[in-house]
């Protein structure tokens, strides 16, 4: 998930709101104590706020009893979540996509139509659920009333990306709630929760392989790719070899025969726009993309160097010499910028898809989970469309305008990150468009947004970000403290919200089937 500052930039939310006004709390100073021993906000009370370990254990007993009869409805769905009543459509043993009566669907390995209803970060091990307990200089962060005892809760502590030292209150609370063998009990009740709430997929980010559900996997990005700004240079002649090495090291081949795997996404929220091209054209022939750009000009302008020099304001003696000339993007015609981004997109997605297929010929390639309005462009998003099985986006909004823009391409579309948040209890919302006025209103906004998307003939599924809230004391290395969860960090479901989600998910295939006619 992107940082709060740029997501508010995307959707026009004032920086003041990002700093904490939306949360209804004062921005915290570095030495302000914010949370109690359970990770709960100190300066607000609410019904159900945890006051003891005994309360956690009692809530487990009550929820376990309530969910004891919840099992997979195999009279309605096949084992993967395909709806049996919509008939058989050819079982291949793997997930695929098919257009049926003018509407796109996933098809399960058993041959039934499937609408993806996913949850992101379906694991208590997700690093983004933790929070820093030390400052950059190694000193303690004085924002905690009491940290979990490292001797009793050793697995609550971890060193994550860039060596950040973190504590995870969720894992401490799970041990308090379920006991020292919390893993198996958490998996059992989490599986029953997902069935009860109508979700059918473990989507992006960390997942729990021990919970049998369809899932999405991330194909790893090679560490040695050539970058221009935030984007990969797909014209690197070694890009394909780098992909092969990264996929081999990751062990991508071990997934090739897994029928529960839906498909792969590659990278996250990284495309090309004119800023990337501006950097490319400034550089010299040492950058493969610069060579590709000059080659594009040479072909497009029929090797007319005089004309190209006139357009660019350069005086290169040859196209080879032009590779080493710094070009001002303002001199490059907009049509050529767009065409070159399209070429780059085709090159990128073709090479990634080909590399995935060498390791795994059976599963889908669903793109790069792009934010349509940030660090990408229309040309990038659709330029490589022929090499994608579906286009995936991350769209934190209550508007489906992004979807309306891309329906014309008749390619299956997924929204793999979104949420609605009630900014209270020390937590925030990413932007005004995702801000709800109550817990129940989170569910109401979910219902309206998901159903509006599901009516589209190209929309094939969504993923809610995320299973748990972020920490009140902020995600490691970021300013995010978002009320994203189906469940809070004390392992308490937001019941008013998930009750609405249950009803919505139950009818979503019918909404998609009927489109705008219902």
C-alpha positions, 0 to 999 in steps of 0.5 A: 500500500502506498504512503499516505502523502502521495495517496492524498496527492492523487485524490486531492485530499489536503495534507492537513487531513493526512496528518491526522485531522481525518482521524479526529486526533492530534498529530502525535509527538515523538514522545507521546504515549499512544497505546496500552498493553494491547495496542489500543488507543489510550485517549478514547473508550468504546464498547468492547475495548479490551481490559484483560486477557480473560476478556480475550479468552471469553470472546474466543469461546463465544465466537468459536461457539457461534462459528462452530457450525460454519462449514463450506457449502459444497451444495452451492459451491465447488471446493474452490468457490465456483458457483455450481448453479451456473453450470460447467464450463470446461474443467482444465485443472487450473483457474482460467478466464472466460467470457460467457454471454458477454461477461467475463468470469474466472473459471475454477479448476473444476469448471464452474464460474467464479467471482473473486472475493479476496482479502489481502495480507491474510496472515498475522505475519504480515510485516505491515501489521507491526510497528517500530519500537525503536527510533532510527538511532536505536533509542526506545520509542516512548509511545507505548504504555507497555510493550509485550514481554519479549520472554513471553511473546518472542514471536511478536518481535521481528526485524523487517525491511531495511533492518527495521525493529518491529513489534506486532501487537496482533501476535501478542494478542493472539497468544493471549487469546488462543494460548501458546498454540495459537497458530492452529486455533487462529487458522481454524477460526479465521477459515470459518470467519472467511466462509461466514463472511463470504470471502473466497481468496487469499489475495495480495501480500502475506498469506497463510498456506495452511488455510486452503483457499484459492490465492494470488502469488507475487512473482518476485522482482529481480534485485538487479533490474535497471531502474529509471525513476521508479520504473523498470527498463524493459529494454535491458537485453538481460531483463529476461535472464534476470527474470529467470534467475529471480524466478528460479531463486524464488522457486516459482516452478513449485507452484506450477501444478497447484490448482489453488493458485489463481495466478501471479502479479509482478511488481506493485504500483509501478508503471511508466509515464512522461516523467519516466520518459523525460529521464530516459531521453536525458540520459546517454547510450549506456541506458538501454531505454535511451537506445530504444527511444532513438531506434523508435525515432529512427523507424518512425521518421523513416531515418530522416535525421534532419527532421528529427534534429529539427523536432528535438532541437538537437544537432546529432551527426547520426542516430548513433550520436543522438543516443548520447545527446541529452534531449529535452522532453518538452521538444518530444511530440506528445504522440511520440511520448505516448507511443514509446510508453506503449512500446515499453509496456509491450516489451515489459509485459511480454518479457514478464509473461514469457518468463512466468510461462517458462517456469509455470505454463498453467497459471494466469498473469494478472499484471502489476496492480497499478494505481491508474492515477499515479506512477503510470499512464493509460498507455502503460496500462493497456500497451501490453494488454495482449500479454495479460490475462487480466489487468489489476489495479489498486483503487482507494476510492468510492468512485468506479471512474477508473473502471469505466475508462478501461471497459472499452478494452474488453479485458478482465479487470481486478481491483486488488486493493481498496478499503473504507475506514472509520477514523477513530480509536487513534486510526486514520483513513487514506483519503476523504473518498475512503472515509466512513462515518461509522463501522456500519457505514464502512460496510455500506460503502463496501456494498455500494462500491463492490456492487457497482464494479460487479455490474461491469461485464469486465470486472471479475473480482476484488480484494479488500485491504486488509485482514487486520488494521494497521498499528495506531503507532504506525506501520514500519517506515511509514506514516500509515495508521489506517483502519483498514481491517476486517478485524482490529489488532486485538482480533475483534471483528468489526461485526457491523461491517462484516455482517453487511459484507456477508450479505453483499458477498452472498449475492455478488455473482448474481449482481455480476450475472445481471449487470445493470439489469437487476 
